[in-house]
Amino acid sequence: KNEVEQSPQNLTAQEGEFITINCSYSVGISALHWLQQHPGGGIVSLFMLSSGKKKHGRLIATINIQEKHSSLHITASHPRDSAVYICAVRSSGNQFYFGTGTSLTVIP
Amino acid sequence: ETGVTQSPTHLIKTRGQQVTLRCSSQSGHNTVSWYQQALGQGPQFIFQYYREEENGRGNFPPRFSGLQFPNYSSELNVNALELDDSALYLCASSLETAYGYTFGSGTRLTVV
C-alpha cells in the first residue's frame, strides 16, 4: 500500500470546467506539497500546505489534517493546465512520499 | 535569482559503472533533496541534505550516496549501476527544510 494515494489517475476535462484532484495519505506529516510536472520532466512546486487552504490564481489547495486528505482545485480550466499533478508529503520523520500523479488533459 | 540547475541533462552508462550527477541549488537555499522517477511513475525520495549533513533517507541501497558542498551545491553518486537505475533523477532545493522546494529539470540516466 502506498503512503500517498491520488485520485483520479487520469482526468479529461473541457476547457472552463472546475477540476478537483484528491490526495489521501497514511503517515503523519509536517507538510504536503502539490507539484505540477510537464512532459519532459520539469517539476514546478505549486503549493506547500500544513493546514487550511491556499490560493494562487485559479488554483486552490486545501488540507484536512484530521482526515489526512488534501484536494487541489483548478477553476476555469485551460488547455495549458494539461500536466501531471503530483501530491507529495514530508513525513514527521523527514521522509518524502509521492503519489503516482494525476494526468490531466484539458480539451479546448 | 537563478533556479535549480542539474547536469548533465542526459547520460548513458553501462551496467556496473559509476555515475555522478550534479545539482546547483537556488541561491541561498541550504537544503537539497534527490529523487528518482522511473518512467510512468511518481518520484521516489532518495535522500535529503541540510547544511552538508544527510538528514533524511528513503529506501535506497548504500550504493546511492550523496554530498552537499559548503556552497550548497550537491552530488548524487550511484555505484555499480543496474539496468533498473535508468530513470529521471531530480533534485530540489529549499531555504530551510520547512519551506517549499524548487525543482531542477532533472538528469535522464539510461543504463545499458
Contacts between the chains, C-beta under 8 A, distances in Angstrom:
chain1	res1	chain2	res2	distance
A	30	B	98	7.4
A	31	B	98	7.2
A	33	B	100	7.2
A	33	B	101	6.9
A	35	B	103	7.4
A	40	B	105	7.6
A	41	B	37	7.4
A	41	B	88	5.0
A	41	B	90	7.3
A	41	B	105	6.2
A	41	B	106	4.5
A	41	B	108	7.2
A	42	B	103	7.2
A	42	B	105	4.7
A	42	B	106	7.3
A	43	B	43	7.8
A	43	B	90	6.3
A	43	B	92	7.6
A	43	B	103	3.9
A	43	B	106	7.9
A	44	B	103	6.9
A	45	B	92	7.7
A	45	B	100	5.1
A	45	B	101	5.3
A	45	B	102	6.5
A	45	B	103	6.5
A	47	B	100	7.8
A	48	B	99	7.2
A	48	B	100	4.1
A	48	B	101	7.7
A	86	B	42	5.7
A	86	B	43	7.2
A	88	B	43	7.4
A	90	B	97	7.9
A	93	B	56	7.6
A	94	B	48	6.7
A	94	B	55	5.9
A	94	B	56	3.6
A	94	B	97	7.3
A	95	B	45	6.2
A	95	B	56	5.9
A	95	B	57	7.8
A	95	B	58	6.3
A	96	B	33	6.7
A	96	B	35	7.5
A	96	B	45	3.7
A	96	B	48	7.5
A	96	B	56	7.4
A	96	B	58	7.0
A	97	B	45	6.9
A	98	B	35	7.7
A	98	B	42	4.0
A	98	B	43	4.8
A	98	B	44	6.9
A	98	B	45	7.2
A	99	B	42	5.6
A	100	B	41	6.2
A	100	B	42	4.4
A	101	B	42	5.2
